[in-house]
Amino acid sequence: MGKRLISLLLAVVLVLCLAAVPAAFAAEPTCQVSVTVELEGTLPDPAETLSVVMQADDAFYPMPAGAENGVYTMSMTDAGTYTFPAISYSQAGLYTYSIWQEAGTDASCAYDEAVYYLIVYVTNADDGSGLQVTAILSPDGTEENKVDTASFTNVYPTITPPPTRRS
């Protein structure tokens, strides 16, 4: 009877270990956030370096590679759409972040002061295949005002050249 019990226990342990293998090797789910920067008016020459910041509400939350103390700064010099590096999640939970643009150095520019809130829900997939991510990006932290991209519009003054004189 002792050998049967030991064999049964070993079989149960083996089955449990094999059942955990797919979850252990499943890729960690990720979240990426896009940022659009628009520039209006007469642009400075040379172009100004602008920075958009993502800050975790808790310094221990997952962040993109290269972040320091829960802060990642992305820099750009042209208008366009940019994407923060992916954030990988290894544990279920609720993770929250703030995204904003730092004001530049041109005193005549009206820099967009919008703040966006990113809420990331990491849950177990219904089919047991691992974790899944649901991300909500909005200007007020609600799902009702969800947006696809954090957008910032900076307005430089429009400078018109003086008329040319004819002699």
C-alpha positions in Angstrom: 0.0 0.0 0.0 2.9 2.4 0.8 4.3 2.0 -2.7 1.0 2.7 -4.3 0.5 5.9 -2.2 4.0 7.1 -3.1 3.4 6.3 -6.8 0.1 8.1 -6.7 1.6 11.2 -5.0 4.5 11.3 -7.5 2.0 11.0 -10.4 -0.1 13.9 -9.0 3.1 16.1 -8.5 4.2 15.3 -12.1 0.8 16.2 -13.5 0.8 19.5 -11.5 4.3 20.3 -12.7 3.4 19.6 -16.3 0.3 21.7 -16.1 2.3 24.7 -14.9 4.8 24.4 -17.8 2.8 26.3 -20.4 2.2 29.2 -18.0 5.8 29.4 -17.0 6.9 29.7 -20.6 4.1 31.9 -21.8 5.3 35.3 -23.0 4.6 38.1 -20.6 1.8 40.4 -21.8 2.9 44.0 -22.7 1.4 47.4 -23.0 2.5 50.2 -25.3 1.4 53.9 -25.4 1.5 56.1 -28.4 2.1 59.9 -28.2 1.3 62.4 -30.9 3.1 65.8 -30.8 1.8 68.6 -33.1 3.6 71.9 -33.6 1.9 75.0 -34.9 3.2 78.4 -35.9 6.7 79.4 -36.9 8.9 76.6 -35.6 12.3 77.5 -34.1 15.5 76.9 -36.0 17.2 74.8 -34.8 14.4 72.6 -33.7 13.7 72.4 -30.0 14.0 69.1 -28.1 10.7 68.2 -26.5 10.1 65.6 -23.8 7.1 63.5 -22.9 7.2 61.8 -19.5 5.6 58.6 -18.2 5.6 58.2 -14.4 4.4 55.2 -12.5 2.2 56.0 -9.5 4.3 53.5 -7.6 8.0 53.3 -8.3 7.8 49.5 -8.1 5.3 49.2 -11.0 6.7 47.7 -14.3 8.1 50.4 -16.6 9.7 50.5 -20.1 13.4 49.4 -20.2 15.6 52.4 -19.5 13.2 53.9 -16.9 14.7 55.2 -13.6 12.8 55.3 -10.3 9.5 54.8 -12.0 10.0 57.5 -14.6 10.6 57.2 -18.4 11.3 60.2 -20.6 10.9 60.1 -24.3 12.5 63.0 -26.4 11.7 64.2 -29.9 12.5 67.2 -32.1 9.8 66.9 -34.7 6.0 66.7 -34.8 4.8 63.1 -35.2 3.6 60.0 -33.5 5.9 58.2 -31.1 5.6 55.1 -29.0 6.9 54.5 -25.6 8.8 51.2 -25.3 6.7 48.2 -24.3 6.0 47.6 -20.6 6.0 43.8 -19.7 3.9 42.5 -16.9 4.7 39.3 -14.9 2.0 39.6 -12.2 -1.7 40.2 -12.1 -2.6 43.6 -10.7 -3.8 47.1 -11.3 -1.0 49.5 -12.4 -1.5 53.3 -12.9 0.7 55.9 -14.6 0.6 59.6 -15.6 1.8 60.9 -18.9 2.6 64.6 -19.7 4.8 66.8 -21.7 7.5 68.9 -20.1 7.5 72.5 -21.1 10.3 73.4 -23.4 12.6 76.4 -23.3 11.0 78.7 -25.8 9.3 81.5 -23.7 7.1 82.5 -26.7 5.6 79.0 -27.1 2.4 77.8 -25.6 3.2 74.3 -24.5 0.3 71.8 -24.1 -0.1 71.1 -20.4 -2.5 68.1 -20.8 -2.0 65.1 -18.5 -3.1 61.6 -19.5 -3.8 58.7 -17.1 -3.0 55.2 -18.0 -4.7 52.4 -16.1 -3.5 48.9 -16.8 -5.4 45.8 -15.6 -3.4 42.6 -15.7 -5.6 39.6 -15.1 -5.5 35.9 -15.6 -6.8 34.9 -19.1 -10.2 33.1 -19.0 -8.7 30.1 -21.0 -5.9 29.7 -18.4 -3.2 30.5 -21.0 -1.5 33.1 -18.8 -1.9 36.8 -18.1 -3.8 39.4 -20.3 -3.6 43.2 -20.3 -6.4 45.7 -20.6 -5.2 49.3 -20.9 -7.2 52.5 -20.6 -5.6 55.8 -21.6 -7.7 58.9 -20.9 -7.4 62.6 -19.9 -9.4 62.0 -16.7 -8.7 58.4 -15.8 -12.1 57.1 -16.8 -13.0 54.5 -19.4 -15.8 56.8 -20.8 -13.2 59.2 -22.2 -10.7 56.6 -23.4 -8.3 57.7 -26.2 -5.9 55.8 -28.4 -3.1 58.3 -28.2 -1.9 60.9 -25.8 -1.9 64.1 -27.9 0.0 67.3 -27.3 -0.2 70.5 -29.4 2.4 73.2 -28.9 1.8 76.6 -30.5 4.7 78.8 -31.4 3.9 82.4 -32.5 3.5 82.9 -36.2 6.2 85.2 -37.5 5.5 86.8 -40.9 8.5 88.1 -42.7 8.6 91.9 -43.4 7.6 92.9 -46.9 10.4 93.4 -49.3 11.1 96.9 -50.5 11.3 97.7 -54.1 13.8 100.3 -55.2 
